[in-house]
């Protein structure tokens, strides 16, 4: 049981890192887009 609980607890952290990476990529894209214009 502890292993399953640990995996379940780690899942939101992975999700958060993916969201942070996505937002970071979007910010870079917007910055480059504004620089070009």
N, C-alpha and C positions, 0 to 999 in steps of 0.2 A: 504493500500500500504506500509506504513513504516514497518509493520511486515514482509511482503514478502521480502522487501529490506534487512531487518536485517538478516533474515534467509539466504538469498543468500550471504550476506557478511560473515556470520559465516561458510559457507561451506568450503571455501579455508583453513580456520584455522584448521578445523577438518582434512582435507586432509593433511595439513602440519604436524600435530601431528602424523598421521598414518605413513607418510613417515619417520619422525624422529624416531619413534619407530622401524620401519622396519630396518633402517640403524643401529640403536643402537643394535638390536638383531643380525644383520649380523656381526657387529664388535665383539660382545661377542663370537659368534660362531667361527669366525676366530681366535680369541685370544685363546680360549679353544683348538681348533684344533692344533694350533702351540705349545701350552703347552704340549699336548699329544705327539706330534712328538718330 
